[in-house]
């Protein structure tokens, strides 16, 4: 027996029989005869369905059959079942909420089928009908609870459906406007219940304006969305949920303003958001969980403010926001280290990056401590895993900041101070340790981000650390530190597929580095000899004397003086 035949026979069952039928059907696939036998054994069976109820059962069964055909890539058969369900529903005499809800589901199914068939006009017409009917049902206070989730789905489909009809506006704007009109009608009927979806629809329309190259309309629509929550906040200033709703809307607004290039306006919005949190925390709630949530949100808002200021090249303002965020997350980390460890590490790394961007000697030196502390937090985490793309990127960013800061400090007066030199050496050695962990990751391609190939970034870090050791003044107790960097730099050149570090490309830098390193650390000569012998077969020149005597290369007499026995 076909599914359609089974559905038609199920139509004749009573409510109790139908419930038992569905129960058995969920347990396992079954035939109608088996189900009928089970139903007849029920002591409450035998009651027949009234006409209208049977028609609803019939229509719903046809909708399920349509979905089954659609899932099996049989859209034509699915359309036939769906249209038959609509004919059954339109033939019913009653106009109950159940009938209208079933019609809406039938139109929603028809939209899916027509979309699969590529019929844009018919699919748009179907989803419009579904949205209008579900919207009307949501105006009914008694029935809306069942249909609000369905309305979210239907209006989302409408907002993203192609509009094939000629218009001055794009399809996304037309769809977003139609969805907004339905949410506005519901918002006017119950502003408390439909406040959030109405504001979300406004933000969707704002995004459509943005994508269509209409930044002014996008900014105005986003402001309208924020105003919805602002009015509720002024009515209930001591309600934490009202504060969180308003600040969330302001964050979405700031993101949109940033994308359309209005950095100053976005900074202003984030500044107001910070002030709002501070105002609420001036009279902290008695609920410990609510207090922690507000403090964490303030910290995240400060980090967002810092990132926005960074884009505007306002590095001092970014550093100020980062410093306050670090203090907030440090106190939260002391109470719940497992929850706030990664957030504190990110805040420290951001702070270090902005300090480095200040362009001053003090800023570069001050960047070393938060960057090193970020590495300590990552390394001390029980979940630290350099093969995790997120962990990889965070650790790489921290050691990159350390390397760049050290290079900037090479020729400054700061490193002439013994304590400053000691701190710089500690940061450099810690960066080397983490660098070794990251360099052992077999496939860092999964960690690749918009910043570029992480393998090349790793090589840049080691190059910067080598430059730091080449240029800064050395003391007697620095030999061990230089030896560590000498070995690590040699390792970076031995890693296959880690960037353009072929012998002919970087020979000038390598020769200068190893020449200087051998003078300072004689024990490294064995490693150097081993390294150079491995590369003699691939020397890219025909006249060794010409290249070895070129500027920046190892002098020929030095090359001859090295004992080449393995």
C-alpha positions in Angstrom: 0.0 0.0 0.0 1.3 3.5 -0.9 1.7 6.2 1.6 -1.1 8.2 0.0 -3.4 5.2 0.3 -2.4 4.8 3.9 -3.1 8.5 4.5 -6.6 8.2 3.0 -7.5 5.2 5.1 -6.1 6.9 8.3 -8.6 9.7 7.5 -11.4 7.4 8.7 -9.9 6.8 12.1 -11.2 8.4 15.3 -9.1 10.6 17.6 -8.1 7.8 19.9 -7.5 5.5 17.0 -5.4 8.1 15.3 -3.3 8.8 18.4 -2.6 5.1 18.8 -1.9 4.8 15.1 0.7 7.6 15.2 2.2 6.0 18.3 2.8 2.7 16.6 4.0 4.5 13.4 6.7 6.3 15.4 7.9 3.0 16.9 8.6 1.5 13.5 7.3 1.4 9.9 4.1 -0.5 9.7 1.3 -1.5 7.4 -2.3 -0.2 7.7 -3.6 -3.6 8.5 -1.2 -4.1 11.4 -2.1 -0.6 12.8 -5.8 -1.3 12.3 -5.5 -4.6 14.2 -3.7 -2.8 17.1 -6.3 0.0 17.1 -9.2 -2.5 17.2 -7.7 -4.0 20.4 -7.9 -0.6 22.1 -11.0 -0.6 24.5 -11.7 3.0 23.5 -11.5 2.4 19.8 -14.4 2.4 17.3 -15.3 6.1 17.3 -15.4 7.6 13.9 -14.0 11.0 12.9 -16.4 13.8 12.1 -16.2 15.3 8.6 -14.1 18.4 9.3 -11.7 16.6 11.6 -11.2 13.8 9.0 -10.5 16.4 6.4 -7.8 18.0 8.6 -6.2 14.6 9.2 -6.3 13.9 5.4 -4.7 17.3 4.6 -2.0 17.0 7.2 -1.2 13.5 5.9 -0.9 14.8 2.4 1.5 17.5 3.6 3.6 14.8 5.2 3.5 12.8 2.0 4.6 15.9 0.1 7.6 16.3 2.4 8.5 12.7 2.0 8.5 13.1 -1.8 10.6 16.3 -1.5 13.2 14.6 0.7 13.4 11.8 -1.9 14.0 14.4 -4.7 10.6 13.8 -6.3 9.4 17.5 -6.4 6.6 16.9 -9.0 4.9 14.2 -6.9 5.5 16.4 -3.8 3.7 19.3 -5.6 0.8 17.1 -6.5 0.3 16.0 -2.9 0.7 19.6 -1.6 -1.9 20.9 -4.1 -4.3 18.2 -3.1 -3.9 19.1 0.5 -4.8 22.7 -0.3 -7.9 21.6 -2.2 -9.1 19.5 0.7 -8.5 22.4 3.1 -10.3 25.0 0.9 -13.3 22.6 0.6 -13.8 22.7 4.3 -16.7 24.7 5.6 -15.3 25.8 9.0 -12.7 28.5 9.5 -11.1 27.3 12.7 -7.5 28.2 13.8 -6.5 24.6 13.2 -7.7 24.8 9.5 -5.9 28.1 9.0 -2.7 26.8 10.6 -2.8 23.7 8.4 -3.3 25.9 5.3 -0.3 28.0 6.3 1.8 24.8 6.7 0.6 23.7 3.3 1.7 27.0 1.7 5.1 26.7 3.5 5.5 23.2 2.1 4.5 24.5 -1.4 7.2 27.2 -1.1 9.9 24.5 -0.5 8.7 22.4 -3.4 8.4 25.4 -5.9 11.9 26.6 -4.8 13.3 23.2 -5.6 11.6 23.3 -9.0 13.2 26.7 -9.6 9.8 28.5 -9.9 10.7 31.8 -8.2 7.3 33.6 -8.7 5.3 30.6 -7.4 7.6 30.1 -4.4 7.4 33.8 -3.5 3.6 33.7 -3.7 3.5 30.6 -1.5 5.7 32.0 1.2 3.8 35.3 1.2 0.5 33.5 1.7 2.1 31.4 4.5 3.5 34.5 6.3 0.2 36.4 6.1 -1.8 33.5 7.5 0.7 32.7 10.3 0.9 36.4 11.2 -2.9 36.6 11.5 -2.8 33.5 13.8 -0.2 35.1 16.0 -2.6 38.0 16.6 -4.9 35.5 18.4 -3.7 35.4 22.0 -5.0 31.9 22.6 -3.4 30.3 19.5 -0.2 32.3 19.0 2.0 30.1 21.3 2.0 27.3 18.7 2.7 29.6 15.7 5.3 32.1 16.8 8.3 29.8 16.1 6.8 28.9 12.7 6.4 32.6 11.9 10.1 33.2 12.6 11.0 30.5 10.1 8.5 31.7 7.5 9.5 35.4 7.7 13.2 34.5 7.5 12.5 32.6 4.3 10.5 35.5 3.0 13.3 38.0 3.8 15.8 35.8 1.8 13.5 34.7 -1.0 14.3 36.0 -4.5 11.9 38.7 -5.8 11.7 38.2 -9.6 9.4 41.2 -10.2 10.9 44.5 -11.6 11.6 47.0 -8.8 14.0 49.8 -7.9 15.0 47.9 -4.8 16.9 44.6 -4.5 15.3 41.3 -3.6 16.8 41.4 -0.1 15.3 44.8 0.6 11.9 43.9 -0.7 11.8 40.7 1.3 13.0 42.4 4.5 10.4 45.1 4.1 7.6 42.6 3.7 8.7 40.7 6.8 9.1 44.0 8.7 5.5 44.9 7.9 4.2 41.7 9.5 6.3 42.1 12.6 5.2 45.7 12.9 1.6 44.7 12.9 2.3 42.2 15.6 4.4 44.7 17.6 1.5 47.2 17.6 -0.8 44.5 19.0 1.6 43.4 21.7 4.8 45.5 22.0 6.2 43.5 25.0 6.0 40.1 23.3 7.1 41.1 19.8 9.6 43.8 20.7 12.7 41.7 20.1 11.6 40.1 16.7 10.5 43.5 15.4 13.9 45.0 16.3 15.6 42.0 14.7 13.6 42.6 11.5 14.7 46.2 11.5 18.4 45.1 11.8 17.8 42.7 8.9 16.4 45.5 6.8 19.4 47.7 7.8 21.8 44.9 6.7 20.0 44.7 3.3 20.4 48.5 2.9 24.1 48.1 3.7 24.6 45.3 1.2 22.8 47.3 -1.5 25.1 50.3 -1.0 22.7 52.5 1.0 24.6 53.4 4.2 22.4 56.3 5.2 19.3 54.2 5.2 21.1 51.4 7.0 22.3 53.7 9.8 18.8 55.2 10.2 17.0 51.8 10.3 19.5 50.5 12.9 18.9 53.6 15.0 15.1 52.8 14.9 15.9 49.3 16.2 17.9 50.6 19.1 15.2 53.2 20.0 12.8 50.3 20.6 14.9 49.0 23.5 15.9 52.4 24.7 12.3 53.3 25.5 11.9 50.1 27.5 15.1 50.7 29.4 14.0 54.2 30.6 10.8 52.6 31.9 12.7 49.8 33.7 16.2 51.1 34.5 16.7 48.6 37.4 15.7 45.6 35.2 18.9 43.8 34.2 17.2 42.2 31.2 16.3 45.7 29.9 19.9 46.8 30.2 21.3 43.7 28.5 18.7 44.0 25.6 19.6 47.7 25.0 23.3 47.1 25.1 23.0 44.1 22.7 21.1 46.3 20.2 23.8 49.0 20.6 26.5 46.5 19.9 24.8 45.4 16.7 24.4 49.0 15.7 28.1 49.7 16.3 29.1 46.7 14.2 27.0 47.9 11.3 28.4 51.5 11.6 31.9 50.0 11.5 31.2 48.0 8.4 29.9 51.1 6.5 32.9 53.1 7.5 31.5 55.3 10.2 34.2 54.5 12.8 33.7 57.7 14.8 29.9 57.0 15.2 30.6 53.4 16.2 33.1 54.6 18.8 30.5 57.0 20.1 27.9 54.2 20.4 30.4 51.9 22.2 31.3 54.7 24.6 27.6 55.2 25.5 27.4 51.4 26.0 30.3 51.5 28.4 28.7 54.4 30.3 25.5 52.5 30.5 27.2 49.5 32.1 29.1 51.8 34.5 25.9 53.5 35.5 24.2 50.2 36.3 27.2 48.9 38.2 27.3 52.0 40.3 24.3 50.4 42.1 25.2 46.7 41.7 22.5 44.1 41.8 22.3 41.8 44.8 22.2 38.7 42.6 25.8 37.5 42.3 25.2 35.9 38.9 23.7 39.1 37.5 26.6 41.2 38.8 29.2 38.9 37.2 27.4 39.0 33.9 27.3 42.8 33.9 31.0 43.0 34.8 31.9 40.5 32.0 29.8 42.4 29.5 31.5 45.7 30.5 34.9 44.0 29.9 33.8 42.7 26.5 32.4 46.1 25.6 35.8 47.7 26.5 37.5 45.2 24.2 35.1 46.0 21.4 35.8 49.7 22.0 39.5 49.0 21.8 39.2 47.2 18.5 37.2 50.0 17.0 39.7 52.6 18.3 42.5 50.4 16.8 40.8 50.6 13.4 40.7 54.4 13.7 44.4 54.4 14.7 43.5 55.8 18.1 46.0 53.6 19.9 46.1 55.5 23.2 42.3 55.2 23.5 42.6 51.6 22.6 45.3 51.0 25.3 43.1 52.7 27.9 40.1 50.5 27.1 42.3 47.4 27.1 43.9 48.2 30.4 40.5 48.5 32.1 39.2 45.3 30.5 42.3 43.4 31.7 41.6 44.6 35.3 38.0 43.4 35.0 38.8 40.0 33.6 41.7 39.5 36.0 39.4 39.9 39.0 36.8 37.6 37.3 39.6 35.1 36.5 40.6 35.0 40.2 37.1 33.8 41.1 36.5 31.5 38.1 39.7 30.7 36.3 38.3 28.0 34.0 35.7 30.4 32.6 37.8 33.5 32.1 41.3 32.2 31.3 41.0 32.5 27.6 39.2 35.9 27.8 41.9 37.3 30.0 44.6 36.0 27.7 43.0 37.7 24.7 42.6 40.9 26.6 46.3 40.9 27.5 47.3 40.1 23.9 45.2 43.0 22.6 46.6 45.3 25.1 50.2 44.3 24.2 49.4 44.8 20.5 48.1 48.3 21.0 51.0 49.2 23.3 53.4 48.1 20.5 51.5 50.3 18.0 52.1 53.4 20.1 55.4 53.7 18.4 57.3 54.7 21.5 60.2 52.9 23.3 58.2 52.7 26.5 55.2 51.3 24.7 57.2 48.5 23.1 58.8 47.6 26.4 55.5 47.7 28.3 54.0 45.4 25.6 56.4 42.6 26.6 54.8 41.9 30.0 51.1 41.5 28.9 52.2 39.5 25.9 54.3 37.1 28.1 51.5 36.9 30.6 49.1 35.9 27.8 51.5 33.1 26.9 51.7 32.0 30.5 47.9 31.8 30.7 47.6 29.8 27.5 50.4 27.4 28.6 49.0 27.0 32.0 45.5 26.1 30.7 44.6 22.4 31.2 43.0 22.5 27.7 46.0 24.1 25.9 46.5 22.4 22.6 48.6 24.1 19.9 46.8 21.9 17.3 43.6 23.8 18.1 43.3 26.5 15.4 42.0 29.0 17.9 44.8 28.3 20.4 47.4 28.4 17.6 46.3 31.8 16.4 46.2 33.3 19.9 49.7 32.0 20.8 51.1 33.1 17.4 49.8 36.6 17.9 51.4 36.9 21.4 54.8 35.7 20.3 54.6 37.9 17.2 54.0 40.9 19.5 57.0 40.0 21.6 59.3 39.6 18.6 58.2 42.9 17.0 58.6 44.7 20.3 62.1 43.3 20.8 63.1 44.4 17.3 61.9 47.9 18.0 63.9 48.0 21.3 67.2 46.8 19.8 68.7 50.3 19.3 67.1 52.1 22.2 68.5 53.2 25.5 66.0 51.0 27.4 68.0 47.8 27.0 71.1 49.4 28.5 69.4 49.0 31.8 70.3 45.6 33.3 66.8 44.9 34.7 65.1 45.8 31.4 67.6 43.6 29.5 66.7 40.7 31.9 63.0 41.1 31.3 63.5 41.3 27.6 65.5 38.1 27.6 62.8 36.3 29.6 60.2 37.3 27.1 62.4 36.2 24.2 63.1 32.8 25.8 59.4 32.3 26.5 58.5 33.2 22.9 61.1 30.6 21.7 59.5 27.9 23.9 56.1 28.6 22.5 57.5 28.9 19.0 58.9 25.4 19.3 55.5 24.0 20.2 53.8 25.8 17.3 56.5 24.7 14.8 55.8 21.1 15.7 52.2 21.3 14.5 52.1 19.1 11.4 49.4 21.0 9.4 48.8 24.6 10.5 46.8 25.3 7.3 43.6 24.8 9.3 44.7 27.6 11.5 45.1 30.0 8.5 43.2 33.2 8.9 42.8 36.5 7.1 46.3 37.5 8.5 47.9 35.0 6.1 49.8 31.7 6.3 50.7 31.0 9.9 53.8 29.2 8.8 55.2 32.3 7.2 54.2 34.2 10.4 56.2 31.7 12.4 59.2 32.3 10.3 58.8 36.0 10.6 58.7 35.7 14.4 62.0 33.8 14.4 63.6 36.3 12.0 62.6 39.1 14.3 64.0 37.3 17.3 67.2 36.7 15.5 67.4 40.3 14.5 66.9 41.3 18.1 69.9 39.2 19.2 72.1 40.5 16.4 71.5 44.2 17.0 71.2 44.5 20.8 74.4 44.8 23.0 75.6 41.5 24.5 76.9 40.7 27.9 78.8 37.8 29.2 75.8 36.0 30.6 73.9 36.3 27.3 75.7 33.4 25.6 73.3 30.8 26.7 70.4 32.8 25.5 72.0 33.4 22.2 72.7 29.7 21.8 69.0 28.9 22.3 68.1 31.4 19.6 70.8 30.2 17.3 69.5 26.6 17.5 65.9 27.7 17.1 66.7 29.8 14.0 68.5 26.9 12.5 65.5 24.7 13.1 63.2 27.2 11.4 65.2 26.8 8.2 65.0 23.0 8.4 61.2 22.9 8.5 59.9 21.9 5.1 57.1 23.9 3.5 57.2 26.7 6.0 57.6 29.6 3.7 60.3 31.1 1.3 63.4 30.3 3.2 65.4 28.6 0.5 69.2 28.8 0.8 69.7 31.3 -2.0 66.9 33.6 -0.7 67.9 34.0 2.9 71.6 33.2 2.7 72.6 36.8 3.5 70.7 36.9 6.7 71.7 33.4 7.7 75.4 33.9 7.1 75.5 37.2 9.0 73.6 35.6 11.9 75.7 32.5 12.1 78.9 34.4 11.6 78.1 36.6 14.6 76.8 33.7 16.6 79.9 31.7 16.2 82.0 34.5 17.5 79.8 34.7 20.6 79.0 31.0 21.1 81.8 28.7 19.9 79.9 25.6 21.1 77.4 26.2 18.2 80.0 25.7 15.5 79.2 21.9 15.3 75.5 22.8 14.6 76.6 25.3 12.0 78.9 22.9 10.2 76.2 20.3 10.1 73.7 22.9 8.8 76.0 24.2 6.0 77.0 20.6 4.9 73.4 19.7 4.4 73.0 22.5 1.9 76.2 22.3 -0.1 74.6 20.1 -2.8 71.9 22.8 -3.5 74.1 25.9 -3.6 72.6 28.1 -6.3 75.8 29.5 -7.7 78.5 28.3 -10.1 81.3 30.5 -8.7 81.4 30.1 -4.9 84.0 32.8 -4.4 81.9 35.4 -6.1 78.9 34.8 -3.8 80.8 34.2 -0.6 82.6 37.5 -1.0 79.5 39.4 -1.8 78.3 42.0 0.7 76.6 40.5 3.7 78.0 37.0 3.0 80.4 34.9 5.0 84.0 35.9 4.2 85.8 33.3 2.2 88.6 33.0 4.8 86.0 32.2 7.4 84.4 29.6 5.2 87.9 28.0 4.8 88.7 28.2 8.5 85.8 26.1 9.5 86.6 22.4 10.2 84.2 20.6 7.7 84.5 17.1 9.0 81.2 15.8 10.2 
